[in-house]
Amino acid sequence: MEELQKLKQLVTGIRPLSEEDWQAFAGVWARHAAKRKEPLTLAGEVEHYLYFVADGVQRVYYFDDQDREATLVFTYSPSFGGVLDSFMLQQPSRYFYETLTPSVFLRAPFPELQRLMQTRPAIESMIREGLSHSLSGLLERLVELQCYTSEERFRKLLQRSPHILQLVPHKYLANYLGIDPTNFSKLLNKVRI
């Protein structure tokens, strides 16, 4: 299966597993396809799956008490996805996870991944390292949101993910960056890519 090969490449990039550990890890994933704008996780639900994105684009977003929307994260191939805090803590999510385009995933249920982490130290270490990279990226993003100008945030996004302008509708990118959509359009015309 092509999706498993992509997953193996990602895992190897985080921390290579022995063939025996890889086979155990690969055995818990099942293919899942979703249509455009399909909710995968709703606020108030517990995230039951860790997703591996094989194709498509998704986002994690939040609504506050005044119904203001905040796009927090985009996921696309090859990366892990889902509402990670809800998944790891098995608590109700405060966030939504939805597809922006038709998407193909591999997904692993929490009980099976938990069992692997408890019985196979190399898998637990790989997942912990992957989560540490995610946390590091999140902290970097918080600094950008609090310290950078809108143009600096835009430039940093393009440095990190130069292809994102072709993947994600601009209204979601503007929201993700905390920029008014009109100002985002001005930045698109101003900044040389």
ChimeraX commands (.cxc) that place a marker at each C-alpha (Angstrom):
marker #1 position 0.00,0.00,0.00 radius 0.5
marker #1 position 1.43,3.37,-1.09 radius 0.5
marker #1 position 0.13,5.15,2.02 radius 0.5
marker #1 position 2.10,2.80,4.31 radius 0.5
marker #1 position 5.29,3.55,2.38 radius 0.5
marker #1 position 4.75,7.30,2.93 radius 0.5
marker #1 position 4.08,6.64,6.62 radius 0.5
marker #1 position 7.29,4.62,6.90 radius 0.5
marker #1 position 9.30,7.47,5.36 radius 0.5
marker #1 position 7.85,9.93,7.87 radius 0.5
marker #1 position 8.46,7.60,10.82 radius 0.5
marker #1 position 12.03,6.94,9.68 radius 0.5
marker #1 position 12.61,10.69,9.51 radius 0.5
marker #1 position 11.51,11.02,13.16 radius 0.5
marker #1 position 13.22,7.92,14.54 radius 0.5
marker #1 position 13.84,4.70,12.58 radius 0.5
marker #1 position 12.19,1.56,13.92 radius 0.5
marker #1 position 13.43,-2.02,13.70 radius 0.5
marker #1 position 11.61,-4.13,11.12 radius 0.5
marker #1 position 9.75,-5.94,13.92 radius 0.5
marker #1 position 8.61,-2.67,15.53 radius 0.5
marker #1 position 7.70,-1.22,12.13 radius 0.5
marker #1 position 5.52,-4.25,11.32 radius 0.5
marker #1 position 3.72,-3.93,14.67 radius 0.5
marker #1 position 3.26,-0.17,14.14 radius 0.5
marker #1 position 2.11,-0.56,10.52 radius 0.5
marker #1 position -0.44,-3.18,11.58 radius 0.5
marker #1 position -2.63,-0.75,13.53 radius 0.5
marker #1 position -3.33,1.68,10.64 radius 0.5
marker #1 position -6.41,1.50,8.40 radius 0.5
marker #1 position -7.14,3.52,5.28 radius 0.5
marker #1 position -9.83,6.20,5.52 radius 0.5
marker #1 position -11.09,8.56,2.80 radius 0.5
marker #1 position -13.05,11.77,3.38 radius 0.5
marker #1 position -14.81,14.26,1.13 radius 0.5
marker #1 position -14.15,18.00,0.95 radius 0.5
marker #1 position -15.31,19.98,4.05 radius 0.5
marker #1 position -15.99,16.79,6.00 radius 0.5
marker #1 position -15.72,17.06,9.79 radius 0.5
marker #1 position -13.41,14.43,11.25 radius 0.5
marker #1 position -13.50,15.60,14.87 radius 0.5
marker #1 position -16.02,17.93,16.50 radius 0.5
marker #1 position -15.51,20.08,19.57 radius 0.5
marker #1 position -16.81,18.16,22.57 radius 0.5
marker #1 position -15.85,14.77,21.12 radius 0.5
marker #1 position -12.84,12.74,22.16 radius 0.5
marker #1 position -10.34,12.26,19.32 radius 0.5
marker #1 position -10.25,8.52,18.75 radius 0.5
marker #1 position -7.65,8.39,15.97 radius 0.5
marker #1 position -4.20,9.56,15.12 radius 0.5
marker #1 position -4.27,10.40,11.42 radius 0.5
marker #1 position -1.51,10.11,8.88 radius 0.5
marker #1 position -2.32,12.39,5.96 radius 0.5
marker #1 position -1.56,10.64,2.67 radius 0.5
marker #1 position -3.41,13.13,0.45 radius 0.5
marker #1 position -5.44,16.32,0.81 radius 0.5
marker #1 position -5.47,19.33,3.12 radius 0.5
marker #1 position -7.16,19.68,6.52 radius 0.5
marker #1 position -7.33,22.22,9.30 radius 0.5
marker #1 position -7.82,22.33,13.06 radius 0.5
marker #1 position -9.88,25.32,14.14 radius 0.5
marker #1 position -11.65,26.82,17.15 radius 0.5
marker #1 position -14.74,28.93,17.85 radius 0.5
marker #1 position -14.79,31.24,20.87 radius 0.5
marker #1 position -17.82,32.38,22.92 radius 0.5
marker #1 position -18.57,35.13,20.41 radius 0.5
marker #1 position -18.43,32.72,17.45 radius 0.5
marker #1 position -15.09,34.06,16.22 radius 0.5
marker #1 position -13.17,31.43,14.32 radius 0.5
marker #1 position -9.43,30.75,14.66 radius 0.5
marker #1 position -7.60,28.42,12.30 radius 0.5
marker #1 position -4.83,26.85,14.37 radius 0.5
marker #1 position -3.13,24.21,12.23 radius 0.5
marker #1 position -3.09,22.91,8.66 radius 0.5
marker #1 position -2.20,19.31,7.90 radius 0.5
marker #1 position -1.22,17.86,4.54 radius 0.5
marker #1 position 0.86,15.00,3.18 radius 0.5
marker #1 position 3.07,13.65,4.61 radius 0.5
marker #1 position 2.22,14.54,8.19 radius 0.5
marker #1 position 0.30,13.37,11.21 radius 0.5
marker #1 position -3.04,14.99,11.93 radius 0.5
marker #1 position -5.94,15.11,14.30 radius 0.5
marker #1 position -6.58,16.93,17.54 radius 0.5
marker #1 position -3.47,15.68,19.30 radius 0.5
marker #1 position -4.18,16.88,22.85 radius 0.5
marker #1 position -7.62,15.25,22.83 radius 0.5
marker #1 position -6.12,12.08,21.35 radius 0.5
marker #1 position -3.23,11.75,23.80 radius 0.5
marker #1 position -5.25,12.74,26.89 radius 0.5
marker #1 position -8.48,11.05,25.75 radius 0.5
marker #1 position -10.44,14.13,26.80 radius 0.5
marker #1 position -13.13,16.02,24.86 radius 0.5
marker #1 position -11.69,18.23,22.17 radius 0.5
marker #1 position -12.03,22.00,22.25 radius 0.5
marker #1 position -11.27,22.06,18.53 radius 0.5
marker #1 position -12.66,20.93,15.21 radius 0.5
marker #1 position -10.70,18.94,12.61 radius 0.5
marker #1 position -12.06,19.07,9.06 radius 0.5
marker #1 position -10.95,18.40,5.52 radius 0.5
marker #1 position -10.54,21.35,3.16 radius 0.5
marker #1 position -10.10,19.08,0.14 radius 0.5
marker #1 position -10.93,15.43,-0.54 radius 0.5
marker #1 position -8.48,13.54,1.63 radius 0.5
marker #1 position -6.96,10.10,2.13 radius 0.5
marker #1 position -5.61,9.03,5.50 radius 0.5
marker #1 position -4.29,6.15,7.42 radius 0.5
marker #1 position -5.66,6.26,10.93 radius 0.5
marker #1 position -4.77,4.38,14.07 radius 0.5
marker #1 position -7.13,4.01,17.04 radius 0.5
marker #1 position -5.98,5.17,20.46 radius 0.5
marker #1 position -6.23,1.80,22.28 radius 0.5
marker #1 position -3.98,0.08,19.74 radius 0.5
marker #1 position -1.38,2.86,19.71 radius 0.5
marker #1 position -1.48,2.99,23.51 radius 0.5
marker #1 position -0.85,-0.77,23.67 radius 0.5
marker #1 position 2.11,-0.42,21.29 radius 0.5
marker #1 position 3.59,2.46,23.30 radius 0.5
marker #1 position 3.31,0.37,26.50 radius 0.5
marker #1 position 4.86,-2.76,25.02 radius 0.5
marker #1 position 7.38,-1.40,22.50 radius 0.5
marker #1 position 9.74,1.26,23.87 radius 0.5
marker #1 position 11.06,2.23,20.42 radius 0.5
marker #1 position 7.53,3.10,19.25 radius 0.5
marker #1 position 6.87,5.09,22.42 radius 0.5
marker #1 position 10.14,6.99,21.90 radius 0.5
marker #1 position 9.33,7.73,18.26 radius 0.5
marker #1 position 5.86,9.05,19.14 radius 0.5
marker #1 position 7.26,11.13,22.02 radius 0.5
marker #1 position 9.89,12.61,19.69 radius 0.5
marker #1 position 7.23,13.38,17.07 radius 0.5
marker #1 position 5.08,15.12,19.69 radius 0.5
marker #1 position 8.12,17.09,20.87 radius 0.5
marker #1 position 8.66,18.36,17.31 radius 0.5
marker #1 position 4.98,19.37,17.18 radius 0.5
marker #1 position 5.29,21.24,20.48 radius 0.5
marker #1 position 8.43,23.00,19.28 radius 0.5
marker #1 position 6.60,24.15,16.13 radius 0.5
marker #1 position 3.67,25.35,18.20 radius 0.5
marker #1 position 5.91,27.42,20.47 radius 0.5
marker #1 position 7.61,28.95,17.43 radius 0.5
marker #1 position 4.19,29.86,16.03 radius 0.5
marker #1 position 3.18,31.53,19.32 radius 0.5
marker #1 position 6.27,33.72,19.16 radius 0.5
marker #1 position 5.40,34.68,15.58 radius 0.5
marker #1 position 1.82,35.59,16.53 radius 0.5
marker #1 position 2.87,37.69,19.51 radius 0.5
marker #1 position 6.05,39.35,18.23 radius 0.5
marker #1 position 6.00,39.54,14.43 radius 0.5
marker #1 position 4.26,42.02,12.16 radius 0.5
marker #1 position 1.68,40.65,9.74 radius 0.5
marker #1 position 4.21,40.87,6.91 radius 0.5
marker #1 position 6.83,39.03,8.96 radius 0.5
marker #1 position 4.30,36.29,9.82 radius 0.5
marker #1 position 3.41,35.99,6.12 radius 0.5
marker #1 position 7.05,35.76,5.06 radius 0.5
marker #1 position 7.82,33.20,7.78 radius 0.5
marker #1 position 4.91,31.03,6.64 radius 0.5
marker #1 position 6.16,31.13,3.06 radius 0.5
marker #1 position 9.69,30.20,4.20 radius 0.5
marker #1 position 8.35,27.25,6.19 radius 0.5
marker #1 position 5.76,26.09,3.61 radius 0.5
marker #1 position 6.32,27.79,0.23 radius 0.5
marker #1 position 3.65,25.63,-1.46 radius 0.5
marker #1 position 0.87,26.54,1.00 radius 0.5
marker #1 position -0.57,29.32,-1.16 radius 0.5
marker #1 position -1.54,26.66,-3.71 radius 0.5
marker #1 position -2.92,24.23,-1.13 radius 0.5
marker #1 position -5.05,26.31,1.23 radius 0.5
marker #1 position -7.79,28.85,0.42 radius 0.5
marker #1 position -6.52,32.33,1.20 radius 0.5
marker #1 position -9.33,33.12,3.65 radius 0.5
marker #1 position -8.07,30.32,5.92 radius 0.5
marker #1 position -4.45,31.45,5.56 radius 0.5
marker #1 position -5.44,35.00,6.52 radius 0.5
marker #1 position -7.26,33.66,9.58 radius 0.5
marker #1 position -4.33,31.41,10.51 radius 0.5
marker #1 position -1.96,34.38,10.37 radius 0.5
marker #1 position -4.34,36.69,12.24 radius 0.5
marker #1 position -4.53,39.04,9.26 radius 0.5
marker #1 position -7.62,40.75,7.85 radius 0.5
marker #1 position -8.44,39.17,4.44 radius 0.5
marker #1 position -8.08,42.56,2.69 radius 0.5
marker #1 position -4.62,43.05,4.19 radius 0.5
marker #1 position -3.73,39.48,3.23 radius 0.5
marker #1 position -4.56,40.29,-0.40 radius 0.5
marker #1 position -2.34,43.37,-0.20 radius 0.5
marker #1 position 0.50,41.24,1.20 radius 0.5
marker #1 position 0.08,38.76,-1.66 radius 0.5
marker #1 position 0.63,41.60,-4.13 radius 0.5
marker #1 position 3.43,43.22,-2.11 radius 0.5
marker #1 position 5.64,40.31,-1.06 radius 0.5
marker #1 position 7.78,38.69,-3.75 radius 0.5
marker #1 position 7.51,34.94,-3.59 radius 0.5
marker link #1:1,2 radius 0.2
marker link #1:2,3 radius 0.2
marker link #1:3,4 radius 0.2
marker link #1:4,5 radius 0.2
marker link #1:5,6 radius 0.2
marker link #1:6,7 radius 0.2
marker link #1:7,8 radius 0.2
marker link #1:8,9 radius 0.2
marker link #1:9,10 radius 0.2
marker link #1:10,11 radius 0.2
marker link #1:11,12 radius 0.2
marker link #1:12,13 radius 0.2
marker link #1:13,14 radius 0.2
marker link #1:14,15 radius 0.2
marker link #1:15,16 radius 0.2
marker link #1:16,17 radius 0.2
marker link #1:17,18 radius 0.2
marker link #1:18,19 radius 0.2
marker link #1:19,20 radius 0.2
marker link #1:20,21 radius 0.2
marker link #1:21,22 radius 0.2
marker link #1:22,23 radius 0.2
marker link #1:23,24 radius 0.2
marker link #1:24,25 radius 0.2
marker link #1:25,26 radius 0.2
marker link #1:26,27 radius 0.2
marker link #1:27,28 radius 0.2
marker link #1:28,29 radius 0.2
marker link #1:29,30 radius 0.2
marker link #1:30,31 radius 0.2
marker link #1:31,32 radius 0.2
marker link #1:32,33 radius 0.2
marker link #1:33,34 radius 0.2
marker link #1:34,35 radius 0.2
marker link #1:35,36 radius 0.2
marker link #1:36,37 radius 0.2
marker link #1:37,38 radius 0.2
marker link #1:38,39 radius 0.2
marker link #1:39,40 radius 0.2
marker link #1:40,41 radius 0.2
marker link #1:41,42 radius 0.2
marker link #1:42,43 radius 0.2
marker link #1:43,44 radius 0.2
marker link #1:44,45 radius 0.2
marker link #1:45,46 radius 0.2
marker link #1:46,47 radius 0.2
marker link #1:47,48 radius 0.2
marker link #1:48,49 radius 0.2
marker link #1:49,50 radius 0.2
marker link #1:50,51 radius 0.2
marker link #1:51,52 radius 0.2
marker link #1:52,53 radius 0.2
marker link #1:53,54 radius 0.2
marker link #1:54,55 radius 0.2
marker link #1:55,56 radius 0.2
marker link #1:56,57 radius 0.2
marker link #1:57,58 radius 0.2
marker link #1:58,59 radius 0.2
marker link #1:59,60 radius 0.2
marker link #1:60,61 radius 0.2
marker link #1:61,62 radius 0.2
marker link #1:62,63 radius 0.2
marker link #1:63,64 radius 0.2
marker link #1:64,65 radius 0.2
marker link #1:65,66 radius 0.2
marker link #1:66,67 radius 0.2
marker link #1:67,68 radius 0.2
marker link #1:68,69 radius 0.2
marker link #1:69,70 radius 0.2
marker link #1:70,71 radius 0.2
marker link #1:71,72 radius 0.2
marker link #1:72,73 radius 0.2
marker link #1:73,74 radius 0.2
marker link #1:74,75 radius 0.2
marker link #1:75,76 radius 0.2
marker link #1:76,77 radius 0.2
marker link #1:77,78 radius 0.2
marker link #1:78,79 radius 0.2
marker link #1:79,80 radius 0.2
marker link #1:80,81 radius 0.2
marker link #1:81,82 radius 0.2
marker link #1:82,83 radius 0.2
marker link #1:83,84 radius 0.2
marker link #1:84,85 radius 0.2
marker link #1:85,86 radius 0.2
marker link #1:86,87 radius 0.2
marker link #1:87,88 radius 0.2
marker link #1:88,89 radius 0.2
marker link #1:89,90 radius 0.2
marker link #1:90,91 radius 0.2
marker link #1:91,92 radius 0.2
marker link #1:92,93 radius 0.2
marker link #1:93,94 radius 0.2
marker link #1:94,95 radius 0.2
marker link #1:95,96 radius 0.2
marker link #1:96,97 radius 0.2
marker link #1:97,98 radius 0.2
marker link #1:98,99 radius 0.2
marker link #1:99,100 radius 0.2
marker link #1:100,101 radius 0.2
marker link #1:101,102 radius 0.2
marker link #1:102,103 radius 0.2
marker link #1:103,104 radius 0.2
marker link #1:104,105 radius 0.2
marker link #1:105,106 radius 0.2
marker link #1:106,107 radius 0.2
marker link #1:107,108 radius 0.2
marker link #1:108,109 radius 0.2
marker link #1:109,110 radius 0.2
marker link #1:110,111 radius 0.2
marker link #1:111,112 radius 0.2
marker link #1:112,113 radius 0.2
marker link #1:113,114 radius 0.2
marker link #1:114,115 radius 0.2
marker link #1:115,116 radius 0.2
marker link #1:116,117 radius 0.2
marker link #1:117,118 radius 0.2
marker link #1:118,119 radius 0.2
marker link #1:119,120 radius 0.2
marker link #1:120,121 radius 0.2
marker link #1:121,122 radius 0.2
marker link #1:122,123 radius 0.2
marker link #1:123,124 radius 0.2
marker link #1:124,125 radius 0.2
marker link #1:125,126 radius 0.2
marker link #1:126,127 radius 0.2
marker link #1:127,128 radius 0.2
marker link #1:128,129 radius 0.2
marker link #1:129,130 radius 0.2
marker link #1:130,131 radius 0.2
marker link #1:131,132 radius 0.2
marker link #1:132,133 radius 0.2
marker link #1:133,134 radius 0.2
marker link #1:134,135 radius 0.2
marker link #1:135,136 radius 0.2
marker link #1:136,137 radius 0.2
marker link #1:137,138 radius 0.2
marker link #1:138,139 radius 0.2
marker link #1:139,140 radius 0.2
marker link #1:140,141 radius 0.2
marker link #1:141,142 radius 0.2
marker link #1:142,143 radius 0.2
marker link #1:143,144 radius 0.2
marker link #1:144,145 radius 0.2
marker link #1:145,146 radius 0.2
marker link #1:146,147 radius 0.2
marker link #1:147,148 radius 0.2
marker link #1:148,149 radius 0.2
marker link #1:149,150 radius 0.2
marker link #1:150,151 radius 0.2
marker link #1:151,152 radius 0.2
marker link #1:152,153 radius 0.2
marker link #1:153,154 radius 0.2
marker link #1:154,155 radius 0.2
marker link #1:155,156 radius 0.2
marker link #1:156,157 radius 0.2
marker link #1:157,158 radius 0.2
marker link #1:158,159 radius 0.2
marker link #1:159,160 radius 0.2
marker link #1:160,161 radius 0.2
marker link #1:161,162 radius 0.2
marker link #1:162,163 radius 0.2
marker link #1:163,164 radius 0.2
marker link #1:164,165 radius 0.2
marker link #1:165,166 radius 0.2
marker link #1:166,167 radius 0.2
marker link #1:167,168 radius 0.2
marker link #1:168,169 radius 0.2
marker link #1:169,170 radius 0.2
marker link #1:170,171 radius 0.2
marker link #1:171,172 radius 0.2
marker link #1:172,173 radius 0.2
marker link #1:173,174 radius 0.2
marker link #1:174,175 radius 0.2
marker link #1:175,176 radius 0.2
marker link #1:176,177 radius 0.2
marker link #1:177,178 radius 0.2
marker link #1:178,179 radius 0.2
marker link #1:179,180 radius 0.2
marker link #1:180,181 radius 0.2
marker link #1:181,182 radius 0.2
marker link #1:182,183 radius 0.2
marker link #1:183,184 radius 0.2
marker link #1:184,185 radius 0.2
marker link #1:185,186 radius 0.2
marker link #1:186,187 radius 0.2
marker link #1:187,188 radius 0.2
marker link #1:188,189 radius 0.2
marker link #1:189,190 radius 0.2
marker link #1:190,191 radius 0.2
marker link #1:191,192 radius 0.2
marker link #1:192,193 radius 0.2
view
